[in-house]
Structures are given as structure tokens and as C-alpha cells.
């Protein structure tokens, strides 16, 4: 069984404005991230019938 060993911290915010600002910051960061582009299909090169050793 795998256990999550990463430590974590929970914080109770005093202001609702802080929660809203943090949510907006997360959304801006997500929007700024570059779109994932798959690598183009290329033919496999350097194929040999026998190993070189």
C-alpha cells in the first residue's frame, strides 16, 4: 500500500478577500501556462539490424 508522505499545512484564513485573491491568482497562473503541444510524428532513425557491441 502506498502512503502519501508529503507534509502539508492547512491554514484558516481570516479574510474572505484573501481566499478570493488566492483563487484569482491560481486562475491567472493556470491561464498563463503554455498549451501542451504534442511532439510531431517523425520517422525512427538509426535503426540497425544488429547491436553495435
Beta strands, then each sheet from edge to edge (+ up, - down):
end
